[in-house]
């Protein structure tokens, strides 16, 4: 079974997820600088690492996204 292009709604969903993950990543990175609790800082760092992995997975779908 070959790879097919994403449908328009799937392309839009992918963009929305990518935006959500990117904003969450940026917020976690910014908040890390002002958090003093080490447990919270570790949790934020874990969120950063997971978000980076998620963003990389979503980026692999770009070749299959509809452009118009």
Secondary structure, 3 states (H helix, E strand, C coil): CCCCCCCHHHHHHHHHHHHHHHHHHHHHHHHHCCCCCHHHHHHHHHHHHHHHHHHHHHHCCHHHCCCC
